[in-house]
Amino acid sequence: MLSLQFIRENADRVKRDVLLRNSTAPVDRILQLDEERREVLQQVEALRAKRNTVSKAIGASKDSADREVRITEMRLVGDEIDQIGRAHV
């Protein structure tokens, strides 16, 4: 079995080898899905980083109104992470 990294780095070679073996494999589709997966992971990681940063600020905040606003905002970020996960499962 080939790793996704190998397929990414050697797409033309993989396509050629598939043809030489008189076989079929959706190499372009594999690469497309891999790219989509990597984009989703970047989105989720950015949202998690934001959530972590704001969570630290919430812990340090003395203003209860500010804390409530940030907590509500972070719940929305958590919901967005969940929606991304459900949409790409």
N, C-alpha and C positions, 0 to 999 in steps of 0.2 A: 504494500500500500504506500502511496506517495503522500508526503506531508503537504499541507497547503502552502507552506513557505517554499518548498521545492517547486510546486506547480506555479506559484507566483513568479519565482525567479527564472523559471525555465519553461514558460508557457509554449513557446514555439517548438521546443524540443519535445515536450509532452504530446503536443498535437501530432507532430511528425511520427513519434513512436507509436501512438495509437493507430495511425493509418498504416504503418509498416506491419503491425500485428493483425491487420484486417479486423479491427475491433472498433467499437464506438464508445465515446465518452464525451459528455457535455462539458468540455474544458472551459469554454467561454462562460457557460452558466455557472460553473463552479467558481470561477474567478469573480463573476458578478455578485453571487451570493456572499462570497468571502468579503468583498468590498463593502457590501451593505452591512454585514455583521460587524465589521471593524468600525464603521461609522456609528452604528447603534452603541457599541461599546464606548466609543469616545463621548457620545452624548450622555450616557449613563454615568460615566466616570466624572464628567464635568459637573453634572447635577449633584453627585455624591460629594465632590469636593466643596461645592457651594454649601451644601447642607452641613458639612462638617465645620466649615468656617463660621457660618452663622450660628451653629449650635454652641461653639466656643464663645461667641459674642453674647449669646443669650445667657450663658452661665456667668459671664463677667458683668452683665448689665444689672444695675440697681433699680432702674426705672421699670416698674411693673407694666405700665402701658406699652412701653417699647418692647418689652419681653413678649407680651401677648401678640403684638403685631408680627414680630419675627417668628414666633411659634406657629401662627396661622400661615405665614408665608412658607415655612418649612414643611408644613403639612401638605401644602399644594405641590411643593417640589417632590415630596415623597409620593404623592398621588401620580405625578407626572412620570416618575421612575417606574412605578407599578404599571402604568398604561403602556409605556414603551416595552416593558417586559412582556405584557400580555399580547401586544400587537405583533411581537416577533417570535413567539413561541411556536 
